[in-house]
Amino acid sequence: MKLKVGILGATGSAGTELLRLLVSHTGVEISWLTSEKFSGKKIWEVFPLFRSFLDLKCQSVSKLKELEKVDMAFSCLPHGTSMHFVEKLLQAGARVIDFSADFRFRDGNLYESWYKVKHTYKDFLKEAVYGLPEIYREKIRGAKLVANPGCYSTAVILGLAPLVSGGLVKEDSVVVDSKSGLSGAGRAPSLEHHFSESNESVSVYGVLGHSQRPEIEQELSNLTENPVNVTFIPHSIPMSRGILTTIYAKLKEGMSHEDIWDLYKRHYLRDSFVRIYEKGKFPAVKNVRFSNFCDIGVGFQEDVFISVVAVDNLGKGASGQAIQNMNIMFDFPEDEGLKFPGMYP
């Protein structure tokens, strides 16, 4: 029996990437899709790449009660909206992976202060598991609700976890510079993402505070059991997908590059989707595009530790990671449906 899967918000950037990956997953049967904009249309009419792969018609989320019961549901709905449908899916007995930020925070008040939305299902925050397999693999295995991490958060947390979990980083010294492709903002049209506005330009946003900063601080603080404060500045660059993150931090004690490299290799020894680069080598976005890999290079500039991390914001930063989480939850091989390198260049 194949795992029956449903997808809320299947025609957004993350939902479409999720579909692209799931159609080749040997253990999954996609039962239904929802899309408000394209309700009534077959998915291959919306995205011709699915022609001969998938013949499902998109439904309105308002018909959720009428849709077939599924074992696993993915919610790719916006922050503040997703929680209401996640609750209905959980009550119907499905296990859920939520792409929004609605269940990433331990503290519902913190969520409300950053997202300016009232959280009406705070009880679920206690049982939601943060979906970063490299840290929470065993908890994910038994979870009913997995909160898929933010794309920036994935890169920053994995880029620092070996040092932070060892208590080796000065907690007030972390500075993060991230550059993301335009798909990170979703498919909805906006002026700043028009070709003529974004091409041949780099822009900064979230200088006064980006919503993934408290998520990053929460998870890094959990690793070291001390508050970690992060200066986090994201940028938008004119490419379709990918994130390159450069992290700067001061260490509490002197360490050689060999010590750092050995620490990172040992920390991620069983994590096949994390690749650590050799001394003097650093990743580029083109090496992870369309993949679920997180590539990390480490080094020093004088006494400042530097970690450079590349992920695909739609892969390890969203849909690839969601499938990795699903595989863990249902005892599939962790790389099922994800066993391929990126597309180069």
Protein Blocks (a to p, Z undefined) as FASTA:
>chain_A
ZZddddehklbmklmmmmmmmmmpmkbccfbdcdfklgoiafklmmmmlgokaccdcddf
klmmmpccdfbdcdfbdehklmmmmmmmmmnopacddfbfklmpfblklmmmmnopacfb
lmlmmmpccfbfklmmmmmmmpcbdcdddfklmmmmmmmmmmmmnopacfklcccddddd
fklnojbdcfklgmklmgopacdehklopfklmmmmmmmmmmnopacdddddddddddfb
dcddddddddfbdcdfklmmmmmmmmmmmmmkbccddehiacdfklmgoiabdcddddde
hjaccddddddfklmmmmmmmmmmmmmmnopafkgoiaccdddZZ
